[in-house]
Amino acid sequence: MTEDSVLKKWYLVFGGMLLGIILMVGVMTTARADSQSSLQRDFQKAAEKYQVPVKVLMAVSYNETRFENHNGKPSVAGGYGVMHLTDAASGDVSNAGKTTQSIPNTAVLHTLNKAAALTGISVTKLKTNDAANIAGGAALLADYQKKLGYVLSSDLNLWYGAVEKYSQDTTEEAAAFFADNVYRTIKTGVTKNGVTIAAQSVAPVKSQSESLKLVSMPTTTDGPEGLPIEWVPALYKEFDSQGDYGNYDLADRPNDGLKINYIVIHNTETTFDEATNLFASTPSYTSANYVISSEQGTIAEMVKPQNVAWHAGNWYINSHSIGIEHEGYAAVGGYWFTEAMYRSSAALVKYLAAKYHIPLDRQHIIGHDNVPGLTPANQKTMHWDPGTYWNWQHYFELLGVNFKDSQGDGNVVTITPDPAHNLTTDSGKR
Protein backbone atom coordinates (compact mmCIF):
# COMPACT_ATOMS: atom_id res chain seq x y z
CA MET A 1 0.00 0.00 0.00
CA THR A 2 1.41 3.40 -0.99
CA GLU A 3 1.86 6.30 1.42
CA ASP A 4 -0.85 8.28 -0.40
CA SER A 5 -3.39 5.47 -0.06
CA VAL A 6 -2.64 5.12 3.65
CA LEU A 7 -3.20 8.84 4.15
CA LYS A 8 -6.46 8.68 2.17
CA LYS A 9 -7.62 5.78 4.32
CA TRP A 10 -6.97 7.68 7.56
CA TYR A 11 -8.62 10.79 6.16
CA LEU A 12 -11.72 8.73 5.46
CA VAL A 13 -11.67 7.16 8.94
CA PHE A 14 -11.23 10.48 10.76
CA GLY A 15 -13.68 12.20 8.45
CA GLY A 16 -16.30 9.55 9.19
CA MET A 17 -15.67 9.81 12.91
CA LEU A 18 -15.98 13.60 12.80
CA LEU A 19 -19.22 13.39 10.81
CA GLY A 20 -20.59 10.88 13.31
CA ILE A 21 -19.75 13.16 16.23
CA ILE A 22 -21.39 16.13 14.50
CA LEU A 23 -24.54 14.11 13.81
CA MET A 24 -24.61 12.79 17.38
CA VAL A 25 -24.26 16.28 18.86
CA GLY A 26 -27.01 17.50 16.55
CA VAL A 27 -29.36 14.71 17.62
CA MET A 28 -28.58 15.31 21.29
CA THR A 29 -29.09 19.05 20.92
CA THR A 30 -32.41 18.55 19.15
CA ALA A 31 -33.56 16.03 21.76
CA ARG A 32 -32.55 18.36 24.57
CA ALA A 33 -34.36 21.28 22.93
CA ASP A 34 -37.47 19.14 22.48
CA SER A 35 -37.29 18.05 26.12
CA GLN A 36 -36.81 21.58 27.35
CA SER A 37 -39.75 22.90 25.35
CA SER A 38 -42.15 20.05 26.07
CA LEU A 39 -43.15 21.54 29.41
CA GLN A 40 -43.85 24.87 27.74
CA ARG A 41 -46.05 23.06 25.19
CA ASP A 42 -47.90 21.33 28.01
CA PHE A 43 -48.71 24.70 29.56
CA GLN A 44 -49.87 26.06 26.19
CA LYS A 45 -52.16 23.09 25.49
CA ALA A 46 -53.74 23.15 28.96
CA ALA A 47 -54.22 26.92 28.80
CA GLU A 48 -55.99 26.65 25.45
CA LYS A 49 -58.18 23.75 26.54
CA TYR A 50 -59.39 25.38 29.75
CA GLN A 51 -59.30 28.99 28.46
CA VAL A 52 -56.79 30.22 31.03
CA PRO A 53 -54.16 32.83 30.05
CA VAL A 54 -50.98 30.80 29.66
CA LYS A 55 -48.83 33.30 31.54
CA VAL A 56 -51.16 33.13 34.52
CA LEU A 57 -50.99 29.33 34.47
CA MET A 58 -47.20 29.28 34.19
CA ALA A 59 -46.69 31.97 36.84
CA VAL A 60 -48.91 30.06 39.29
CA SER A 61 -46.81 26.95 38.69
CA TYR A 62 -43.57 28.88 39.15
CA ASN A 63 -44.73 30.26 42.47
CA GLU A 64 -45.93 26.86 43.62
CA THR A 65 -42.95 24.74 42.57
CA ARG A 66 -40.60 26.67 40.23
CA PHE A 67 -41.66 24.20 37.48
CA GLU A 68 -40.25 21.27 39.51
CA ASN A 69 -42.13 17.94 39.57
CA HIS A 70 -39.94 16.43 42.32
CA ASN A 71 -40.20 13.01 40.68
CA GLY A 72 -43.81 12.64 41.77
CA LYS A 73 -42.94 12.93 45.46
CA PRO A 74 -45.17 15.11 47.69
CA SER A 75 -44.21 18.30 49.47
CA VAL A 76 -44.53 18.58 53.24
CA ALA A 77 -47.96 20.08 52.50
CA GLY A 78 -48.97 16.99 50.49
CA GLY A 79 -48.68 18.68 47.08
CA TYR A 80 -47.76 16.90 43.81
CA GLY A 81 -46.31 17.95 40.49
CA VAL A 82 -45.47 21.30 38.96
CA MET A 83 -48.92 22.68 39.89
CA HIS A 84 -48.67 21.42 43.50
CA LEU A 85 -52.01 19.58 43.47
CA THR A 86 -52.66 18.58 47.06
CA ASP A 87 -53.74 15.26 48.52
CA ALA A 88 -54.02 14.97 52.30
CA ALA A 89 -54.64 11.24 52.00
CA SER A 90 -50.94 10.72 51.27
CA GLY A 91 -50.56 9.91 54.95
CA ASP A 92 -47.47 9.82 57.07
CA VAL A 93 -43.85 10.83 56.78
CA SER A 94 -40.98 9.21 58.61
CA ASN A 95 -38.77 11.46 60.72
CA ALA A 96 -35.30 10.03 60.04
CA GLY A 97 -36.71 6.58 60.72
CA LYS A 98 -37.47 7.43 64.37
CA THR A 99 -41.08 8.57 64.50
CA THR A 100 -43.99 8.97 62.16
CA GLN A 101 -45.82 12.26 61.66
CA SER A 102 -49.13 12.65 59.85
CA ILE A 103 -49.58 15.26 57.14
CA PRO A 104 -52.38 17.48 58.50
CA ASN A 105 -55.74 16.80 56.92
CA THR A 106 -56.97 20.32 56.16
CA ALA A 107 -59.25 21.73 53.47
CA VAL A 108 -56.36 23.14 51.44
CA LEU A 109 -54.99 19.65 50.91
CA HIS A 110 -57.67 18.25 48.60
CA THR A 111 -57.19 20.00 45.26
CA LEU A 112 -55.92 16.80 43.62
CA ASN A 113 -59.27 15.04 43.88
CA LYS A 114 -61.05 18.17 42.68
CA ALA A 115 -58.73 18.33 39.64
CA ALA A 116 -59.43 14.66 38.91
CA ALA A 117 -63.17 15.31 38.95
CA LEU A 118 -62.83 18.33 36.64
CA THR A 119 -60.53 16.67 34.10
CA GLY A 120 -61.50 13.00 34.22
CA ILE A 121 -57.80 12.18 34.69
CA SER A 122 -56.86 9.63 37.35
CA VAL A 123 -55.29 10.78 40.61
CA THR A 124 -52.24 8.62 39.91
CA LYS A 125 -51.63 10.24 36.53
CA LEU A 126 -52.20 13.72 37.95
CA LYS A 127 -49.48 13.02 40.50
CA THR A 128 -46.86 11.70 38.12
CA ASN A 129 -47.47 13.09 34.62
CA ASP A 130 -46.47 16.71 33.93
CA ALA A 131 -49.04 17.32 31.18
CA ALA A 132 -51.84 15.84 33.27
CA ASN A 133 -50.77 17.78 36.35
CA ILE A 134 -50.72 21.05 34.40
CA ALA A 135 -54.16 20.26 32.94
CA GLY A 136 -55.41 19.72 36.48
CA GLY A 137 -54.08 23.10 37.58
CA ALA A 138 -55.63 24.84 34.57
CA ALA A 139 -58.99 23.18 35.22
CA LEU A 140 -58.92 24.38 38.83
CA LEU A 141 -58.14 27.97 37.83
CA ALA A 142 -60.96 27.96 35.28
CA ASP A 143 -63.36 26.50 37.85
CA TYR A 144 -62.42 29.13 40.42
CA GLN A 145 -62.83 31.91 37.85
CA LYS A 146 -66.34 30.76 36.93
CA LYS A 147 -67.45 30.19 40.53
CA LEU A 148 -66.33 33.70 41.42
CA GLY A 149 -68.69 34.93 38.69
CA TYR A 150 -66.08 36.00 36.15
CA VAL A 151 -65.76 35.06 32.47
CA LEU A 152 -62.86 32.99 31.14
CA SER A 153 -61.16 36.09 29.80
CA SER A 154 -57.96 36.25 27.74
CA ASP A 155 -57.02 39.36 29.77
CA LEU A 156 -54.64 38.04 32.42
CA ASN A 157 -55.36 41.05 34.68
CA LEU A 158 -58.87 39.70 35.23
CA TRP A 159 -57.71 36.52 36.99
CA TYR A 160 -56.46 37.96 40.29
CA GLY A 161 -59.32 36.47 42.32
CA ALA A 162 -58.91 33.00 40.82
CA VAL A 163 -55.16 33.13 41.50
CA GLU A 164 -55.85 34.04 45.13
CA LYS A 165 -58.29 31.15 45.36
CA TYR A 166 -55.71 28.76 43.89
CA SER A 167 -53.45 29.48 46.88
CA GLN A 168 -56.20 28.05 49.14
CA ASP A 169 -55.29 30.75 51.65
CA THR A 170 -58.01 31.73 54.09
CA THR A 171 -56.82 35.25 54.97
CA GLU A 172 -56.67 38.39 52.84
CA GLU A 173 -52.97 38.87 53.54
CA ALA A 174 -51.90 35.33 52.62
CA ALA A 175 -53.99 35.16 49.45
CA ALA A 176 -52.78 38.58 48.29
CA PHE A 177 -49.16 37.67 49.06
CA PHE A 178 -49.41 34.67 46.73
CA ALA A 179 -51.30 36.49 43.97
CA ASP A 180 -48.98 39.49 44.09
CA ASN A 181 -45.99 37.18 43.67
CA VAL A 182 -47.67 35.51 40.68
CA TYR A 183 -48.26 38.82 38.93
CA ARG A 184 -44.77 40.02 39.88
CA THR A 185 -43.40 36.95 38.10
CA ILE A 186 -45.33 37.89 34.95
CA LYS A 187 -44.08 41.47 35.20
CA THR A 188 -40.40 40.53 35.56
CA GLY A 189 -40.42 37.33 33.46
CA VAL A 190 -38.56 34.14 34.18
CA THR A 191 -36.86 31.25 32.37
CA LYS A 192 -36.36 27.92 34.10
CA ASN A 193 -36.46 24.23 33.20
CA GLY A 194 -37.20 24.98 29.55
CA VAL A 195 -40.16 27.24 30.37
CA THR A 196 -40.09 30.96 29.58
CA ILE A 197 -42.51 33.60 30.80
CA ALA A 198 -41.77 36.72 28.77
CA ALA A 199 -41.93 39.89 30.87
CA GLN A 200 -45.18 41.81 30.49
CA SER A 201 -46.61 44.89 32.18
CA VAL A 202 -49.59 43.98 34.38
CA ALA A 203 -52.28 45.79 36.35
CA PRO A 204 -54.35 43.07 38.06
CA VAL A 205 -57.86 43.91 39.19
CA LYS A 206 -57.37 43.42 42.92
CA SER A 207 -60.96 44.30 43.74
CA GLN A 208 -61.79 40.71 42.74
CA SER A 209 -60.51 39.75 46.21
CA GLU A 210 -63.83 40.92 47.66
CA SER A 211 -65.58 37.97 45.99
CA LEU A 212 -63.57 35.54 48.13
CA LYS A 213 -64.84 36.98 51.44
CA LEU A 214 -61.57 36.27 53.25
CA VAL A 215 -60.80 37.30 56.83
CA SER A 216 -58.10 39.81 57.71
CA MET A 217 -55.27 39.19 60.18
CA PRO A 218 -54.71 41.66 63.04
CA THR A 219 -51.76 44.01 62.47
CA THR A 220 -50.07 43.56 65.86
CA THR A 221 -47.13 41.56 64.58
CA ASP A 222 -43.56 42.47 63.70
CA GLY A 223 -43.09 41.82 60.00
CA PRO A 224 -43.29 43.41 56.56
CA GLU A 225 -46.57 44.80 55.29
CA GLY A 226 -48.55 42.26 53.30
CA LEU A 227 -46.90 39.18 54.80
CA PRO A 228 -49.44 36.79 56.41
CA ILE A 229 -48.36 36.87 60.09
CA GLU A 230 -50.52 36.02 63.09
CA TRP A 231 -49.64 36.56 66.75
CA VAL A 232 -49.59 33.21 68.59
CA PRO A 233 -47.80 33.89 71.90
CA ALA A 234 -45.36 31.33 73.26
CA LEU A 235 -45.79 30.27 76.87
CA TYR A 236 -44.11 32.53 79.41
CA LYS A 237 -44.68 31.25 82.93
CA GLU A 238 -43.07 30.40 86.26
CA PHE A 239 -43.28 26.66 86.72
CA ASP A 240 -42.51 26.55 90.46
CA SER A 241 -41.49 28.75 93.40
CA GLN A 242 -37.79 27.96 92.91
CA GLY A 243 -37.32 30.22 89.89
CA ASP A 244 -37.99 27.63 87.19
CA TYR A 245 -39.68 29.26 84.19
CA GLY A 246 -40.06 29.10 80.41
CA ASN A 247 -40.30 29.13 77.41
CA TYR A 248 -38.23 32.25 76.65
CA ASP A 249 -36.51 35.27 78.25
CA LEU A 250 -37.85 38.78 78.44
CA ALA A 251 -35.44 41.36 77.08
CA ASP A 252 -35.27 44.66 75.22
CA ARG A 253 -32.96 43.86 72.36
CA PRO A 254 -31.00 45.66 71.01
CA ASN A 255 -31.63 48.55 73.46
CA ASP A 256 -30.35 46.51 76.41
CA GLY A 257 -26.97 45.89 74.73
CA LEU A 258 -27.86 42.49 73.25
CA LYS A 259 -27.29 43.17 69.58
CA ILE A 260 -29.12 40.85 67.20
CA ASN A 261 -26.39 39.48 64.92
CA TYR A 262 -27.89 36.31 63.46
CA ILE A 263 -31.05 34.77 62.06
CA VAL A 264 -31.15 31.01 62.59
CA ILE A 265 -33.07 28.79 60.15
CA HIS A 266 -34.68 25.67 61.66
CA ASN A 267 -37.21 23.08 60.64
CA THR A 268 -39.83 21.74 63.01
CA GLU A 269 -39.51 17.95 62.51
CA THR A 270 -43.24 17.95 63.11
CA THR A 271 -46.36 19.69 61.82
CA PHE A 272 -46.97 23.44 62.07
CA ASP A 273 -49.81 22.98 64.57
CA GLU A 274 -47.81 20.59 66.74
CA ALA A 275 -44.83 22.97 66.78
CA THR A 276 -46.90 26.02 67.73
CA ASN A 277 -48.72 24.04 70.43
CA LEU A 278 -45.39 22.85 71.83
CA PHE A 279 -44.16 26.41 72.20
CA ALA A 280 -47.48 27.92 73.32
CA SER A 281 -49.06 25.37 75.64
CA THR A 282 -46.34 23.15 77.06
CA PRO A 283 -43.54 23.84 79.58
CA SER A 284 -41.12 22.63 76.92
CA TYR A 285 -38.23 25.04 77.62
CA THR A 286 -38.09 25.74 73.91
CA SER A 287 -39.54 28.33 71.56
CA ALA A 288 -38.94 30.26 68.37
CA ASN A 289 -39.58 33.84 67.37
CA TYR A 290 -41.49 32.72 64.26
CA VAL A 291 -42.93 29.46 62.86
CA ILE A 292 -43.79 29.20 59.15
CA SER A 293 -46.38 26.84 57.66
CA SER A 294 -45.58 24.73 54.59
CA GLU A 295 -49.17 24.77 53.29
CA GLN A 296 -49.58 28.46 52.57
CA GLY A 297 -46.45 30.13 53.94
CA THR A 298 -48.48 31.66 56.76
CA ILE A 299 -46.45 32.71 59.80
CA ALA A 300 -47.01 32.53 63.55
CA GLU A 301 -45.05 35.13 65.49
CA MET A 302 -44.56 33.58 68.93
CA VAL A 303 -41.78 35.54 70.64
CA LYS A 304 -41.22 39.22 69.87
CA PRO A 305 -37.76 39.80 68.36
CA GLN A 306 -36.76 41.99 71.30
CA ASN A 307 -37.19 38.96 73.57
CA VAL A 308 -34.89 35.92 73.59
CA ALA A 309 -36.40 32.71 72.22
CA TRP A 310 -34.88 29.41 73.33
CA HIS A 311 -34.22 27.82 69.98
CA ALA A 312 -30.52 27.17 69.26
CA GLY A 313 -29.20 25.17 72.19
CA ASN A 314 -26.49 27.80 72.68
CA TRP A 315 -27.12 30.64 75.12
CA TYR A 316 -24.85 33.11 73.34
CA ILE A 317 -26.48 32.47 69.95
CA ASN A 318 -29.97 32.65 71.48
CA SER A 319 -29.14 36.03 73.04
CA HIS A 320 -27.93 37.45 69.73
CA SER A 321 -30.29 35.85 67.23
CA ILE A 322 -33.82 35.46 65.94
CA GLY A 323 -35.01 31.88 65.44
CA ILE A 324 -37.34 30.92 62.58
CA GLU A 325 -38.87 27.44 62.47
CA HIS A 326 -40.09 26.02 59.14
CA GLU A 327 -42.58 23.18 58.92
CA GLY A 328 -40.63 20.27 57.49
CA TYR A 329 -38.24 17.40 58.02
CA ALA A 330 -34.45 17.57 57.69
CA ALA A 331 -33.97 13.89 56.83
CA VAL A 332 -36.89 13.26 54.46
CA GLY A 333 -35.83 14.45 51.02
CA GLY A 334 -38.95 13.18 49.29
CA TYR A 335 -41.07 15.58 51.32
CA TRP A 336 -39.74 18.83 49.94
CA PHE A 337 -39.99 22.34 51.33
CA THR A 338 -42.72 24.34 49.60
CA GLU A 339 -42.12 27.46 47.54
CA ALA A 340 -44.78 29.29 49.58
CA MET A 341 -42.73 28.71 52.71
CA TYR A 342 -39.44 29.73 51.07
CA ARG A 343 -40.96 32.99 49.81
CA SER A 344 -42.62 33.93 53.11
CA SER A 345 -39.43 33.14 54.99
CA ALA A 346 -37.27 35.19 52.63
CA ALA A 347 -39.61 38.18 52.87
CA LEU A 348 -39.52 37.97 56.67
CA VAL A 349 -35.73 37.61 56.81
CA LYS A 350 -35.20 40.59 54.49
CA TYR A 351 -37.40 42.70 56.75
CA LEU A 352 -35.69 41.57 59.98
CA ALA A 353 -32.20 41.94 58.51
CA ALA A 354 -32.94 45.51 57.45
CA LYS A 355 -34.55 46.43 60.80
CA TYR A 356 -31.78 44.97 62.96
CA HIS A 357 -28.83 45.65 60.60
CA ILE A 358 -28.01 41.97 60.06
CA PRO A 359 -25.83 41.28 56.98
CA LEU A 360 -27.48 39.04 54.39
CA ASP A 361 -24.68 36.48 54.15
CA ARG A 362 -24.03 32.93 55.29
CA GLN A 363 -22.10 34.11 58.35
CA HIS A 364 -25.22 35.77 59.73
CA ILE A 365 -28.14 33.93 58.09
CA ILE A 366 -27.29 30.48 59.41
CA GLY A 367 -28.81 27.06 59.90
CA HIS A 368 -29.27 25.40 63.28
CA ASP A 369 -26.64 23.00 61.99
CA ASN A 370 -24.14 25.89 61.97
CA VAL A 371 -24.61 26.57 65.69
CA PRO A 372 -21.81 25.03 67.82
CA GLY A 373 -22.23 23.52 71.26
CA LEU A 374 -20.97 25.64 74.15
CA THR A 375 -18.59 22.84 75.13
CA PRO A 376 -17.17 19.79 73.29
CA ALA A 377 -19.45 17.62 75.42
CA ASN A 378 -22.49 19.56 74.22
CA GLN A 379 -21.58 19.25 70.55
CA LYS A 380 -22.99 15.75 70.13
CA THR A 381 -26.41 16.98 71.26
CA MET A 382 -26.60 19.81 68.71
CA HIS A 383 -29.11 19.70 65.87
CA TRP A 384 -28.46 19.46 62.14
CA ASP A 385 -31.56 21.10 60.69
CA PRO A 386 -32.60 22.46 58.24
CA GLY A 387 -30.48 19.69 56.67
CA THR A 388 -29.17 18.99 53.20
CA TYR A 389 -32.58 19.36 51.56
CA TRP A 390 -32.85 23.06 52.40
CA ASN A 391 -31.93 24.90 49.19
CA TRP A 392 -29.66 27.69 50.42
CA GLN A 393 -28.84 28.92 46.92
CA HIS A 394 -32.50 29.42 46.02
CA TYR A 395 -33.14 30.97 49.43
CA PHE A 396 -30.46 33.61 48.86
CA GLU A 397 -31.83 34.28 45.39
CA LEU A 398 -35.14 35.13 47.07
CA LEU A 399 -33.22 37.35 49.49
CA GLY A 400 -31.85 39.19 46.45
CA VAL A 401 -28.27 38.12 47.13
CA ASN A 402 -25.91 36.27 44.80
CA PHE A 403 -25.09 33.13 46.76
CA LYS A 404 -21.41 33.31 45.79
CA ASP A 405 -21.30 36.84 47.19
CA SER A 406 -22.87 35.73 50.47
CA GLN A 407 -19.75 34.08 51.84
CA GLY A 408 -18.58 37.02 53.95
CA ASP A 409 -15.36 39.02 53.90
CA GLY A 410 -12.96 36.15 53.24
CA ASN A 411 -11.80 35.76 56.85
CA VAL A 412 -14.27 32.98 57.56
CA VAL A 413 -14.26 29.54 55.94
CA THR A 414 -17.75 28.60 54.78
CA ILE A 415 -18.64 25.17 53.37
CA THR A 416 -21.36 25.73 50.77
CA PRO A 417 -22.03 22.64 48.64
CA ASP A 418 -23.44 23.37 45.19
CA PRO A 419 -27.15 22.40 45.02
CA ALA A 420 -26.34 20.30 41.93
CA HIS A 421 -24.34 17.97 44.18
CA ASN A 422 -26.09 18.55 47.48
CA LEU A 423 -29.80 18.09 46.69
CA THR A 424 -31.71 15.09 45.45
CA THR A 425 -33.94 15.27 42.39
CA ASP A 426 -36.88 14.90 44.76
CA SER A 427 -36.02 18.00 46.78
CA GLY A 428 -35.15 20.36 43.98
CA LYS A 429 -32.10 19.34 41.91
CA ARG A 430 -32.61 18.96 38.19
Buried (B, 14 or more C-beta within 10 A) or exposed (E): EEEEEEEEEEEEEEEEEEEEEEEEEEEEEEEEEEEEBEBBBBBBBBBEEBBBBBBBBBBBBBBBBBBBBBEBBBBBBBBBBBBBBBBBEBEEBBBEEEEEBEBBEBEBBBBBBBBBEBBEBEBEBBBBBBBBBBBBBBBBBBBBBEEBEBEBEEEBBBBBBBBBBBBBBBBBBBBBBBBBBBBEBBBEEBEEBBBBBEEEEBEBEBEBBEBBEBEEBEEEBBBBEEBBBBBBBBBBEEEEEEEEBBBBBEBEBBEEEBEBBBBBBBBBBBBBBBBBBBBBEEEBEBBBBBBBBBBBBBBBBBBBBBBBBBBBBBEEBBBBBBBBBBBBBBBBBBBBBBBBBBBBBBBBBBBBBEEBEBBBBBBBBBBBBBBBEBEEEEEEEBBEBBBBBBBBBBBBBBBEBEBEEBBBEEEEEEEBEEBEEBBBEBBBBE
